[in-house]
Amino acid sequence: MNPRSVSLGQPTARTGPDCHDAVCITCADIAVPVRVRELTADGLAVVDTDAGREEISVALVEAGPGDVVLVHAKEAIAVVEQHS
C-alpha cells in the first residue's frame, strides 16, 4: 500500500519525515532488506541502507542489532536474518 493513500485510493495526510529531492529507500513502493544498526528507546531502529542510515519502526517485529529486516514504508515487516 502506498503510504500516501488508504486502501480505497483516497489521499491522506502523510506521517513521518518528508523526503525532498529523492525518495527514501524505505519509503519506496517495494520492501527492502536492511541491517539493524541500533535500537532506540522509542520502538525505532537505525538501519543501514544503500543510501545511508535511516530510522525505521520495529514495532511489528522482534529485531535486534545485526538482524536483517524487510522494510516497507519505514516499517519493519519481517525479520529475514537474525544475528547470532
N, C-alpha and C positions, 0 to 999 in steps of 0.2 A: 504494500500500500504506500502510496506517495505520502510523505509527511505533511504535505500541504493540502491534502484533501481527505475527506471521510469516505466511507465505503460507497456512498451514493454519488460521489464525484463532486460534491459541493465544496467550494473553497472554505477554508477555516483558518483561523489565526495560527501561525507557526510559532511553536515554543522553542526555546533554546537560542543559541547564538545564531546571528545571521551570517551567512557566508557571502563574502563580497569578492568580485572579480574571478572567483573559481569556486567550484563545489567541493566541500569537504569530502574526502574519500568515504567516510562513514555515513554521509547523508545521501549518497547516490541511491538509485533505484535497485541496486544489487546488494547482496550480502557479501561481505569480505572477511577473510580470516585475518586477525591481528593478534599480536602478542601483548599480554598484560604486563605492564612495566611495574605499576604500583597501584594499590587500592587506597582510596581516601575514605575518611570517616563518614561521608555522606552518601554512601552507596554508589559512588562513582569510581572509575578506574582511569588511569593514564595508560594509554596504549601506544605502541609503535606502529605507524602505518608507512606506506611508501612515501607519503607526503610529509612525514614528520610525526611528532607527538600530538595526540588528540585526547580529549576527555570524553568518556562514554559512560552510560549507565550499565551497571551489572546487577540490577535489581531482580532480573528474571533467572539468573544463573548463579551457581556456586563456583566462582573462579578465584584464582589467586595469582600472585606474581609468577611469571613464567608460563602460565597457561595460554593456549591459543583459543580465542573465542571467535565465533561467527557473529558479525555485527551488521545490523541494518538500521538505518536512520538513528544512529548514535545509541542504539540499544543492543547489548549482547543478547543473542537469542539462543545460543548453544555453545557448549564447550566442546571443541573438536580435538584438543590435545591437552592433557594435564601434565604439568611439570612435576617430576618425581622429587 
